[in-house]
Amino acid sequence: MELQTFLKSRMPLFRGLEDRQIEALASICVPADYPKGRTIFLEGSQAQGLYVVMSGQVKIFKLSLEGREQIIHIYGPGEPFGEVPVFEGGRFPANAEATADSRVLFVPRDGLRRLLENDSTLAMNMLAALSRKLRRFTVKLENLTLKETPQRVAAYLLDLSDRSGGAAEVTLDISKGHLAGLLGTAQETLSRVLKRLSEAGLIRVRGKHIDILDPDGLQAVSDGDDRL
């Protein structure tokens, strides 16, 4: 029952499904615990299913030939990952690792495909989730290739505020080291940018809590209209 409650209440991916559909889905899912630092899958490994974070946190990343890590995404409770190879076949294009003690739900590919063939609601939910992820990838690609570090930081804080309902106070749910990796910069550079944004009166940093004092000014930095 705990698993069914999670699937129904915590996951937008499965929102709107009837109890019988949730029961069918729960019957094929396999939860597993991953301690902090444990690999969930490796780049190039065969994709046998998708995953969902039940608790904790998971990072998706790639390694350069020199061993430099580039974080692509960080996922928290209720968020799926590893979906695309499940539908197109093939192998995972990146690595997945638990960045905190985590419980992760594994949804086998074959069982999920059978459910999708018989359930248009679930299929539409999956399409919507993949569309949202594609938009996030597009924004991230634009930020990493076209924007300087202050713009990326400002854009991230504004996005975090939007995802919190336009809140004037946001909380970083990942470490600054992981945030720097996600934004494609060094942790020291991230700290300097946050300090400059604070000195400009745009934000106030209180540990992991950040007050957005001037959203319009922060947007101007994100757009490149104002430079720090």
C-alpha positions in Angstrom: 0.0 0.0 0.0 2.9 2.4 0.7 4.2 1.9 -2.8 0.7 2.5 -4.3 0.3 5.7 -2.3 3.7 7.0 -3.5 2.8 6.3 -7.1 -0.5 8.0 -6.9 0.3 11.0 -4.7 4.0 11.8 -5.3 4.5 11.3 -9.0 3.1 13.6 -11.8 4.0 10.8 -14.2 1.2 8.6 -12.8 -1.3 11.3 -11.8 -4.9 10.7 -12.8 -4.6 6.9 -13.0 -7.3 4.8 -11.4 -6.7 2.5 -8.5 -6.6 -0.6 -10.7 -4.0 1.0 -12.9 -1.9 2.0 -9.9 -2.1 -1.6 -8.6 -1.0 -3.0 -12.0 1.9 -0.6 -12.0 2.9 -1.3 -8.4 3.0 -5.0 -9.3 5.9 -4.6 -11.7 7.9 -2.1 -9.7 11.0 -3.0 -7.7 12.3 -0.6 -5.0 16.0 -0.7 -4.0 18.1 1.2 -1.6 21.3 3.0 -2.7 23.7 4.5 -0.1 25.3 7.8 -0.9 27.9 7.4 -3.6 26.6 4.1 -5.0 26.3 3.8 -8.8 22.8 3.1 -10.1 23.8 2.6 -13.7 26.8 3.4 -15.9 27.0 5.1 -19.3 26.8 2.5 -22.0 25.0 -0.1 -19.9 21.9 -1.7 -21.4 18.7 0.1 -20.4 16.3 -2.5 -19.0 13.8 0.0 -17.4 13.4 3.4 -16.0 13.9 4.7 -12.5 12.1 6.9 -10.1 13.5 8.6 -7.0 11.4 7.7 -3.9 13.6 9.4 -1.4 17.1 11.0 -1.4 18.8 12.4 -4.5 20.3 11.1 -7.7 22.7 12.9 -10.1 23.0 12.1 -13.8 26.5 12.9 -15.2 29.0 12.3 -17.8 32.8 12.0 -17.6 35.3 13.6 -20.0 38.3 11.7 -21.3 40.3 13.6 -18.6 37.9 12.5 -15.9 36.1 15.8 -15.5 32.6 15.4 -14.3 29.7 17.3 -16.0 26.4 17.0 -14.1 23.5 17.0 -16.4 20.6 16.7 -14.0 19.9 16.2 -10.3 16.7 14.5 -9.4 14.7 14.4 -6.1 11.7 12.5 -4.8 9.0 11.8 -7.4 11.2 12.5 -10.4 11.8 9.8 -13.0 15.1 9.3 -14.8 16.5 7.0 -17.5 13.2 7.1 -19.5 14.4 7.8 -23.1 16.5 4.6 -23.7 13.6 2.6 -22.4 11.4 3.7 -25.3 14.0 3.9 -28.1 16.0 0.9 -27.0 19.7 0.8 -26.5 22.0 2.0 -23.7 22.1 4.7 -21.1 23.8 7.8 -22.4 25.1 8.9 -19.0 25.9 7.7 -15.5 23.5 7.8 -12.5 24.7 7.9 -8.9 23.0 8.5 -5.5 24.2 11.7 -4.0 22.5 10.9 -0.7 21.1 7.8 0.9 18.3 7.0 -1.5 15.4 4.6 -2.3 14.9 4.2 -6.0 12.1 2.5 -7.8 12.9 0.4 -10.8 10.2 0.1 -13.5 11.0 -2.7 -15.9 10.8 -1.8 -19.6 8.8 -4.8 -20.8 6.1 -4.5 -18.0 5.8 -0.8 -18.6 5.4 -1.1 -22.3 2.6 -3.6 -21.8 0.8 -1.2 -19.5 1.3 1.7 -22.0 -0.2 -0.3 -24.9 -3.4 -0.7 -22.9 -3.6 2.6 -21.1 -3.8 6.0 -23.0 -3.8 8.0 -19.7 -0.4 6.6 -18.7 0.9 7.0 -22.2 -0.1 10.7 -22.3 1.5 11.3 -18.9 4.7 9.8 -20.1 4.6 12.1 -23.2 4.0 15.1 -21.0 6.9 14.2 -18.7 9.3 13.7 -21.6 8.2 17.0 -23.2 8.9 18.8 -19.9 12.3 17.2 -19.7 13.1 18.1 -23.3 12.3 21.8 -22.5 14.7 21.6 -19.5 17.4 20.2 -21.7 16.9 22.9 -24.3 17.2 25.6 -21.6 20.2 24.0 -20.1 22.0 23.7 -23.4 21.3 27.3 -24.1 22.6 28.4 -20.7 25.8 26.3 -21.0 26.7 27.3 -24.5 25.4 30.9 -24.8 25.5 32.4 -21.3 28.2 33.4 -19.0 28.4 32.1 -15.4 26.5 35.0 -13.7 23.7 34.6 -16.3 23.5 30.9 -15.6 23.4 31.4 -11.8 20.7 34.0 -12.1 18.6 31.8 -14.5 18.9 28.9 -12.1 17.7 30.9 -9.1 14.8 32.3 -11.1 13.9 28.8 -12.3 14.1 27.6 -8.7 11.7 30.4 -7.7 9.3 29.5 -10.5 9.3 25.8 -9.4 8.5 27.0 -5.9 5.4 29.0 -7.1 7.2 32.3 -7.5 8.6 32.3 -3.9 10.8 35.1 -2.9 12.8 32.7 -0.7 14.3 29.6 -2.3 16.3 26.7 -0.7 19.1 25.0 -2.5 18.3 21.3 -2.4 21.7 20.3 -3.6 25.2 21.1 -2.4 27.1 24.1 -3.9 29.6 21.7 -5.3 26.9 19.8 -7.2 25.2 23.1 -8.2 28.5 24.3 -9.7 28.8 21.0 -11.6 25.2 21.4 -12.8 26.0 24.9 -14.1 29.3 24.0 -15.7 31.5 26.0 -13.5 33.9 25.7 -10.5 32.6 25.9 -6.9 34.9 28.9 -6.2 33.5 30.7 -9.2 29.9 30.0 -8.1 30.7 31.4 -4.6 32.1 34.6 -6.2 29.1 35.1 -8.4 26.7 34.6 -5.5 28.7 37.2 -3.5 28.5 39.6 -6.4 24.8 39.1 -6.8 24.5 39.8 -3.0 26.6 43.0 -3.2 24.4 44.2 -6.1 21.4 43.9 -3.8 19.7 41.2 -6.0 19.8 38.4 -3.5 20.7 37.6 0.1 22.4 34.3 0.9 21.7 32.6 4.2 23.4 29.2 4.0 21.2 27.1 1.7 18.4 29.7 1.8 18.5 32.5 -0.7 16.2 35.5 -0.6 15.5 37.0 -4.1 15.4 40.7 -3.3 15.1 42.1 -6.8 13.6 39.5 -9.3 13.5 42.1 -12.1 17.2 42.8 -11.6 18.0 39.1 -11.5 16.1 38.6 -14.7 18.1 41.4 -16.3 21.3 39.6 -15.3 19.9 36.3 -16.6 19.0 37.9 -20.0 22.4 39.6 -20.3 21.0 43.1 -20.1 22.9 43.9 -16.9 26.4 42.8 -16.1 27.8 42.4 -12.7 
